[in-house]
Amino acid sequence: TVPIAVANASRLSTVTVSLNYNPRVLKVRLVQEGSFMRQGGVTVQFAQQVDDQTGRVDVTFTRVSDTVGASGAGMLAAIVFDAVSTGTSPLTVNGAATAPTGTAATLAFQPATVTVR
């Protein structure tokens, strides 16, 4: 399970994240929505798209009718992988976010590596 977490966030209203992995080593079993974007009981549209051929997962979170945004730290999503074969899979992440006003928020991501033995 690979968590996608956020820290030091300020007023996020929409978040789009793409994670790339090695499809010869890993296969996505499940993408689970986290609770971070649901702060304050706001309805969130959660969309996901998995492409196991190219090794890419796209997730989008949109707080519906949001005027406040989600702030602080928490879990955006968790991606559950199955091992397909032994090897190494770099995990690279990129994405974008906006505040309720439409202003772009700065995001920074940390790459990781999964080794299957």
Backbone as CSV, one residue per row, in Angstrom:
resi,resn,N_x,N_y,N_z,CA_x,CA_y,CA_z,C_x,C_y,C_z
1,THR,0.851,-1.177,0.000,0.000,0.000,0.000,0.889,1.231,0.000
2,VAL,0.629,2.123,-0.947,1.398,3.360,-1.066,0.485,4.526,-0.693
3,PRO,0.796,5.228,0.417,-0.024,6.373,0.807,0.348,7.613,-0.001
4,ILE,-0.649,8.412,-0.306,-0.417,9.738,-0.888,-0.957,10.717,0.140
5,ALA,-0.045,11.350,0.833,-0.404,12.227,1.937,-0.047,13.670,1.608
6,VAL,-0.657,14.571,2.364,-0.402,15.993,2.203,-0.013,16.552,3.569
7,ALA,0.888,17.528,3.568,1.299,18.202,4.805,1.427,19.694,4.522
8,ASN,1.167,20.488,5.524,1.290,21.953,5.418,0.456,22.536,4.287
9,ALA,-0.696,21.967,4.046,-1.577,22.452,2.974,-2.380,23.653,3.470
10,SER,-2.718,24.517,2.540,-3.520,25.683,2.876,-4.618,25.887,1.846
11,ARG,-5.851,25.663,2.253,-7.039,25.947,1.468,-7.071,25.247,0.105
12,LEU,-6.899,23.952,0.096,-6.979,23.191,-1.153,-8.439,22.861,-1.457
13,SER,-8.853,23.172,-2.686,-10.226,22.899,-3.096,-10.285,21.810,-4.163
14,THR,-9.305,21.799,-5.047,-9.177,20.720,-6.025,-7.728,20.238,-6.032
15,VAL,-7.571,18.935,-6.184,-6.238,18.335,-6.259,-6.274,17.255,-7.323
16,THR,-5.280,17.280,-8.200,-5.098,16.231,-9.198,-3.693,15.673,-9.024
17,VAL,-3.589,14.350,-8.910,-2.295,13.700,-8.696,-2.148,12.559,-9.696
18,SER,-0.955,12.459,-10.280,-0.612,11.339,-11.164,0.588,10.617,-10.577
19,LEU,0.497,9.302,-10.486,1.588,8.484,-9.986,1.984,7.509,-11.089
20,ASN,3.279,7.463,-11.404,3.801,6.544,-12.410,4.600,5.441,-11.723
21,TYR,4.465,4.223,-12.233,5.128,3.057,-11.663,5.518,2.116,-12.788
22,ASN,6.296,1.085,-12.457,6.744,0.096,-13.436,5.690,-1.018,-13.536
23,PRO,4.930,-1.092,-14.646,3.862,-2.093,-14.758,4.380,-3.530,-14.916
24,ARG,5.685,-3.703,-15.136,6.246,-5.054,-15.196,6.496,-5.606,-13.800
25,VAL,6.462,-4.700,-12.782,6.723,-5.108,-11.405,5.468,-5.016,-10.539
26,LEU,4.635,-3.993,-10.794,3.455,-3.739,-9.964,2.190,-3.637,-10.801
27,LYS,1.071,-3.972,-10.163,-0.243,-3.804,-10.777,-1.171,-3.216,-9.711
28,VAL,-1.963,-2.229,-10.082,-2.875,-1.601,-9.134,-4.052,-2.528,-8.850
29,ARG,-4.289,-2.796,-7.581,-5.448,-3.570,-7.169,-6.608,-2.639,-6.790
30,LEU,-6.269,-1.513,-6.119,-7.315,-0.658,-5.560,-6.768,0.734,-5.301
31,VAL,-7.585,1.739,-5.553,-7.274,3.111,-5.167,-8.329,3.519,-4.140
32,GLN,-7.877,3.849,-2.936,-8.781,4.217,-1.852,-8.701,5.719,-1.593
33,GLU,-9.841,6.353,-1.484,-9.880,7.773,-1.149,-9.556,7.965,0.322
34,GLY,-8.729,8.966,0.614,-8.430,9.331,1.996,-9.460,10.335,2.506
35,SER,-9.279,10.792,3.726,-10.253,11.680,4.358,-9.880,13.157,4.306
36,PHE,-8.676,13.492,3.885,-8.208,14.880,3.965,-9.132,15.883,3.276
37,MET,-9.535,15.615,2.061,-10.339,16.578,1.304,-11.779,16.679,1.816
38,ARG,-12.201,15.759,2.686,-13.574,15.774,3.212,-13.694,16.574,4.519
39,GLN,-12.661,17.328,4.869,-12.698,18.149,6.081,-13.963,18.994,6.128
40,GLY,-14.547,19.096,7.294,-15.729,19.925,7.470,-16.995,19.321,6.901
41,GLY,-16.957,18.034,6.536,-18.140,17.368,6.017,-18.508,17.764,4.599
42,VAL,-17.568,18.335,3.861,-17.814,18.766,2.483,-17.915,17.557,1.561
43,THR,-18.825,17.620,0.600,-18.940,16.572,-0.412,-17.757,16.690,-1.372
44,VAL,-17.145,15.549,-1.680,-15.986,15.525,-2.576,-16.275,14.602,-3.754
45,GLN,-16.016,15.114,-4.945,-16.060,14.255,-6.131,-14.670,13.638,-6.261
46,PHE,-14.622,12.317,-6.233,-13.373,11.568,-6.299,-13.388,10.754,-7.584
47,ALA,-12.398,10.975,-8.424,-12.302,10.226,-9.679,-10.925,9.587,-9.762
48,GLN,-10.892,8.419,-10.367,-9.621,7.707,-10.542,-9.574,7.053,-11.911
49,GLN,-8.376,6.973,-12.422,-8.165,6.269,-13.684,-6.843,5.527,-13.570
50,VAL,-6.889,4.220,-13.823,-5.700,3.379,-13.732,-5.374,2.853,-15.124
51,ASP,-4.116,2.984,-15.511,-3.640,2.428,-16.776,-2.489,1.480,-16.470
52,ASP,-2.802,0.185,-16.317,-1.781,-0.801,-15.990,-0.873,-1.124,-17.174
53,GLN,-1.232,-0.684,-18.365,-0.353,-0.888,-19.524,0.841,0.057,-19.473
54,THR,0.590,1.325,-19.158,1.664,2.322,-19.118,2.212,2.527,-17.709
55,GLY,1.486,2.044,-16.691,1.931,2.209,-15.320,1.637,3.603,-14.782
56,ARG,0.367,3.981,-14.832,-0.010,5.322,-14.375,-1.359,5.288,-13.670
57,VAL,-1.448,6.030,-12.572,-2.688,6.215,-11.834,-2.951,7.711,-11.742
58,ASP,-4.146,8.139,-12.129,-4.559,9.534,-12.000,-5.721,9.596,-11.021
59,VAL,-5.633,10.489,-10.043,-6.728,10.694,-9.105,-7.034,12.184,-9.024
60,THR,-8.322,12.494,-8.917,-8.767,13.878,-8.827,-9.757,14.005,-7.681
61,PHE,-9.579,15.063,-6.907,-10.454,15.375,-5.782,-10.989,16.782,-5.987
62,THR,-12.299,16.951,-5.920,-12.910,18.267,-6.055,-13.921,18.455,-4.932
63,ARG,-13.669,19.454,-4.087,-14.618,19.792,-3.018,-15.765,20.569,-3.655
64,VAL,-16.972,20.015,-3.582,-18.146,20.581,-4.235,-18.643,21.809,-3.458
65,SER,-18.903,22.907,-4.193,-19.420,24.151,-3.595,-18.573,24.605,-2.415
66,ASP,-17.264,24.521,-2.569,-16.337,24.813,-1.481,-15.934,26.283,-1.462
67,THR,-15.970,26.889,-0.286,-15.496,28.266,-0.141,-14.359,28.375,0.867
68,VAL,-14.023,27.256,1.523,-13.026,27.276,2.588,-11.729,26.578,2.182
69,GLY,-11.825,25.389,1.610,-10.652,24.592,1.271,-10.206,23.734,2.445
70,ALA,-9.460,22.699,2.152,-8.918,21.798,3.170,-7.502,22.247,3.512
71,SER,-7.190,22.265,4.806,-5.876,22.738,5.247,-5.268,21.762,6.240
72,GLY,-3.952,21.857,6.386,-3.240,21.029,7.356,-2.598,19.824,6.715
73,ALA,-2.753,18.685,7.372,-2.116,17.446,6.915,-3.123,16.304,6.949
74,GLY,-2.905,15.320,6.085,-3.773,14.148,6.078,-3.555,13.290,4.856
75,MET,-4.391,12.270,4.741,-4.278,11.298,3.660,-5.197,11.673,2.502
76,LEU,-4.610,11.854,1.324,-5.402,12.073,0.107,-5.944,10.748,-0.408
77,ALA,-5.060,9.774,-0.534,-5.449,8.471,-1.081,-4.407,7.429,-0.703
78,ALA,-4.764,6.182,-0.909,-3.824,5.073,-0.756,-3.997,4.178,-1.978
79,ILE,-2.883,3.780,-2.549,-2.918,2.908,-3.724,-2.385,1.548,-3.310
80,VAL,-3.223,0.537,-3.487,-2.851,-0.828,-3.135,-2.368,-1.515,-4.402
81,PHE,-1.127,-1.993,-4.359,-0.521,-2.677,-5.497,-0.411,-4.167,-5.228
82,ASP,-0.419,-4.947,-6.291,-0.043,-6.355,-6.255,1.299,-6.474,-6.957
83,ALA,2.142,-7.362,-6.466,3.415,-7.631,-7.119,3.160,-8.512,-8.340
84,VAL,3.739,-8.125,-9.474,3.597,-8.883,-10.708,4.828,-9.764,-10.918
85,SER,5.998,-9.214,-10.604,7.245,-9.964,-10.724,8.293,-9.304,-9.843
86,THR,9.429,-9.963,-9.696,10.507,-9.362,-8.920,11.102,-8.203,-9.704
87,GLY,11.648,-7.250,-8.973,12.272,-6.101,-9.609,12.048,-4.838,-8.801
88,THR,12.405,-3.727,-9.425,12.303,-2.428,-8.782,11.358,-1.540,-9.568
89,SER,10.555,-0.780,-8.854,9.650,0.166,-9.496,9.804,1.535,-8.855
90,PRO,10.376,2.479,-9.599,10.356,3.852,-9.093,8.912,4.349,-9.076
91,LEU,8.563,5.144,-8.086,7.257,5.777,-8.011,7.483,7.280,-8.132
92,THR,6.988,7.855,-9.207,7.121,9.290,-9.394,5.731,9.911,-9.376
93,VAL,5.633,11.057,-8.733,4.346,11.710,-8.539,4.435,13.153,-9.013
94,ASN,3.351,13.601,-9.651,3.222,15.020,-9.981,1.754,15.381,-9.900
95,GLY,1.471,16.658,-9.889,0.084,17.061,-9.789,-0.083,18.554,-9.662
96,ALA,-1.322,18.947,-9.436,-1.664,20.357,-9.318,-2.815,20.498,-8.335
97,ALA,-2.930,21.699,-7.756,-4.010,21.972,-6.818,-4.418,23.433,-6.931
98,THR,-5.667,23.705,-6.546,-6.144,25.084,-6.521,-6.909,25.339,-5.229
99,ALA,-6.963,26.603,-4.865,-7.756,27.071,-3.728,-9.179,27.324,-4.218
100,PRO,-10.125,27.583,-3.306,-11.504,27.855,-3.722,-11.630,29.046,-4.681
101,THR,-10.685,29.957,-4.627,-10.697,31.130,-5.509,-10.159,30.829,-6.903
102,GLY,-9.612,29.616,-7.088,-9.029,29.242,-8.364,-7.534,29.494,-8.432
103,THR,-6.978,30.076,-7.384,-5.545,30.339,-7.321,-4.785,29.026,-7.215
104,ALA,-3.716,28.900,-8.001,-2.906,27.680,-7.968,-2.175,27.557,-6.643
105,ALA,-2.121,26.346,-6.124,-1.377,26.049,-4.901,-0.088,25.341,-5.290
106,THR,0.977,25.614,-4.565,2.266,24.985,-4.835,2.300,23.604,-4.193
107,LEU,2.685,22.608,-4.980,2.814,21.234,-4.489,4.246,20.755,-4.686
108,ALA,4.736,19.983,-3.749,6.050,19.362,-3.859,5.881,17.877,-3.572
109,PHE,6.556,17.043,-4.342,6.395,15.605,-4.219,7.738,14.938,-3.950
110,GLN,7.698,13.820,-3.234,8.896,13.042,-2.963,8.783,11.709,-3.688
111,PRO,9.736,11.400,-4.556,9.703,10.095,-5.225,10.049,8.985,-4.242
112,ALA,9.661,7.780,-4.607,9.968,6.606,-3.779,10.254,5.437,-4.717
113,THR,10.730,4.346,-4.140,11.004,3.139,-4.913,10.454,1.929,-4.168
114,VAL,9.841,1.014,-4.909,9.349,-0.245,-4.360,10.195,-1.367,-4.944
115,THR,10.688,-2.242,-4.069,11.458,-3.399,-4.521,10.674,-4.665,-4.196
116,VAL,10.433,-5.489,-5.213,9.732,-6.753,-5.048,10.772,-7.865,-5.135
117,ARG,10.787,-8.716,-4.121,11.782,-9.807,-4.094,11.117,-11.149,-4.275
